[in-house]
Amino acid sequence: MADSETHATDNRVQRILPTIERLHADLASAAWQRIRADLLSRDAADHGYRLLIAGKTNRGTA
């Protein structure tokens, strides 16, 4: 990996570390579970994410 790529990766990691640390603290204290109890009681959730795959297909061929 080039120095510029390493630096960019380090910057991205440094930006998300506080969020990860907050999540860790929330999980350790059970705050996450209290705040998001409604999510834990669900069997499923649809967050609108979809996977689209573009490309050639063999549809309609025997």
ZAPAGU-182066 format. One record per residue: x, y, z of N, C-alpha, C in turn. Coordinates in steps of 0.02 Angstrom, whole numbers. Layout:
BEGIN
      nx      ny      nz     cax     cay     caz      cx      cy      cz
       X       Y       Z       X       Y       Z       X       Y       Z
...
! end
This chain:
BEGIN
      nx      ny      nz     cax     cay     caz      cx      cy      cz
      43     -59       0       0       0       0      45      62       0
      29     109     -41      68     171     -45      57     213      17
     106     256      32     100     299      91      37     340      92
      16     367      34     -44     408      31    -106     366      46
    -107     303      23    -164     258      37    -166     241     111
    -107     229     140    -103     213     212    -127     273     253
    -106     332     234    -126     393     269    -202     403     264
    -230     392     205    -302     400     196    -341     350     238
    -316     289     240    -348     237     281    -344     256     355
    -287     278     378    -278     299     448    -327     355     465
    -335     403     419    -381     459     432    -453     434     439
    -473     387     396    -541     360     400    -551     324     466
    -503     285     486    -507     248     550    -511     297     608
    -471     349     607    -471     398     661    -539     434     666
    -572     445     609    -637     478     609    -691     435     640
    -687     369     631    -741     326     656    -727     299     726
    -666     305     751    -649     279     817    -694     306     872
    -709     371     875    -754     395     929    -823     361     926
    -848     349     867    -913     316     860    -909     244     885
    -855     210     868    -846     141     891    -839     139     967
    -803     186     995    -794     190    1067    -861     203    1102
    -903     248    1074    -969     260    1103   -1013     197    1100
   -1010     162    1043   -1048     101    1037   -1025      49    1088
    -960      42    1096    -933      -4    1146    -958      13    1216
    -956      76    1233    -980      98    1300   -1054      85    1308
   -1093     100    1255   -1166      88    1258   -1182      14    1265
   -1145     -28    1230   -1156    -100    1236   -1136    -125    1306
   -1081    -101    1332   -1057    -122    1397   -1104    -102    1453
   -1136     -44    1446   -1180     -18    1499   -1253     -38    1488
   -1267     -73    1433   -1335     -93    1413   -1377     -33    1391
   -1347      25    1381   -1383      83    1356   -1411      71    1286
   -1371      38    1244   -1394      24    1176   -1458     -18    1178
   -1458     -68    1220   -1516    -112    1225   -1577     -74    1251
   -1568     -28    1298   -1624      11    1324   -1651      59    1271
   -1606      93    1237   -1626     143    1187   -1659     111    1127
   -1636      52    1109   -1660      20    1048   -1698     -45    1062
   -1733     -48    1117   -1770    -107    1137   -1820    -128    1083
   -1849     -78    1048   -1897     -94     995   -1865    -135     939
   -1802    -123     924   -1767    -161     872   -1755    -233     895
   -1740    -242     958   -1724    -308     983   -1786    -353     985
   -1845    -324     988   -1906    -364     992   -1933    -383     923
   -1903    -358     870   -1927    -373     802   -1897    -438     776
   -1937    -472     736   -1913    -532     702   -1874    -514     639
   -1893    -458     608   -1862    -436     546   -1868    -360     540
   -1826    -331     498   -1830    -259     486   -1811    -247     413
   -1847    -202     381   -1831    -182     312   -1806    -111     314
   -1742    -102     300   -1712     -36     302   -1704      -6     232
   -1734     -39     184   -1734     -12     116   -1673     -27      75
   -1627     -66     101   -1568     -83      62   -1586    -135       9
   -1560    -126     -50   -1573    -172    -105   -1507    -185    -141
   -1500    -246    -164   -1441    -264    -203   -1462    -270    -276
   -1432    -230    -318   -1446    -232    -389   -1385    -258    -425
   -1396    -306    -468   -1340    -335    -506   -1355    -323    -579
   -1311    -287    -612   -1320    -272    -683   -1272    -316    -723
   -1296    -337    -779   -1254    -377    -822   -1295    -418    -870
   -1261    -455    -911   -1294    -496    -960   -1324    -558    -926
   -1383    -577    -948   -1414    -638    -923   -1433    -683    -981
   -1450    -744    -966   -1471    -792   -1016   -1546    -803   -1014
   -1583    -755    -992   -1656    -762    -987   -1686    -773   -1056
   -1737    -815   -1056   -1773    -827   -1118   -1740    -878   -1163
   -1685    -906   -1143   -1653    -957   -1185   -1671   -1025   -1157
   -1677   -1073   -1201   -1696   -1141   -1179   -1636   -1181   -1160
! end
